[in-house]
Amino acid sequence: MAKIAKTTKTTKVVVVGAGYAGTLAANRIAKKVRSAEITVVNPRPDFVERVRLHQQVAGTGAAATPLASMLRAGITARVGTVDKIGDGSVTLEDGTGLDFDYAFLAVGSTVRPMPGTVPVGTWEGAELARAALAALPAGSTVTVVGGGATGIETAAEVAEARPDLRVRIVGPSVADIFSHRAHRHVRSGLERLGVDIVDDTLTDASDGTVRLRSGAAYACDLTLWAIVSGVPDLAARSGLRVDADGRALVDAYLRSIDDERIFVVGDCAAVPGARFACAIASPQAAHAADTLARLTEGRAPEPYALRYLARAVTLGRKKAVAQFTRPDDTLRPASLTGRTATVLKELASRGGRYAARTGSGS
């Protein structure tokens, strides 16, 4: 008697966005869901390591890798911008569409720069900033706006790479993402690199003069906006419910509360307690991919649990500061500096890229 061939229904998966979360999700699904037919849609043909954009700006490193080299064999990469997602279909700006059984929304976060500033938190902005910085003659002044991790790393990298420039960092309370010894080390590290620290709020930068809430004003040749805030409006534009920051509301399994076929991971997901960070985006992507695998196998999903370990910043190429956190992201007094912190921070950065490329992590 002739054997009856087994048939397996194809599970069509569309991943929107190819940052840490999107790339990791696509690769993990390819490993765990054999029936998956995966298409990744990204506005550019590259995977961008957002944690290295400050190096891209300063010309000390590269943040982009061809996306094709980051994806497992069999995954289709499509360059394009998604206009809408919902009703089992992803519609691109060119009018074409992709049907899906499941979709992963992983468009990350974005920046809203003040007029007169150049954003460094996006690939396009970082490239503009790199060109503008490279064109500055010795003696020019650069102001970095933002006292968080992006601002600190940008100011330090620029100051170390271009000691011929005067670098200033402006923020309401620079390095307030740290406390205790770590806070002191970050600020002293910036000062050792020659960075002027100004604890104030920018109000205007439209005419080459940086004006602050206190009334102070500084002439400036280049103002870099290093504040990441908000997310692309794709979820809201598609009719999915979002929070006040525009992040899509999700259930305990990282699925849109409006459509269980749409997983939302990374910065664009409204996970209670989550802040913008690739260290959080990657575990979310891994969990969502595992949930899809469980569903296709007929098993019940498991809820996602948010956990933090530490906060860390680099201060140029040879120094870093790390402070440990509790699982809820509150700071512990314990911190690391020196070579140990530098090695751990670099390993974490490389680990994020490795996890995305291999689909590993948890």
Beta strands, then each sheet from edge to edge (+ up, - down):
strand 1: 11-16
strand 2: 36-42
strand 3: 46-48
strand 4: 64-66
strand 5: 76-79
strand 6: 82-86
strand 7: 89-92
strand 8: 97-99
strand 9: 102-105
strand 10: 118-119
strand 11: 141-145
strand 12: 166-171
strand 13: 196-199
strand 14: 202-204
strand 15: 209-212
strand 16: 217-219
strand 17: 222-225
strand 18: 248-249
strand 19: 262-264
strand 20: 269-270
strand 21: 310-314
strand 22: 320-325
strand 23: 331-336
sheet 1: 5+ 2+ 1+ 9+ 19+
sheet 2: 3+ 4-
sheet 3: 6+ 7- 8+
sheet 4: 10+ 17+ 11+ 12+ 13+
sheet 5: 14+ 15- 16+
sheet 6: 18+ 20+
sheet 7: 21+ 22- 23+
end
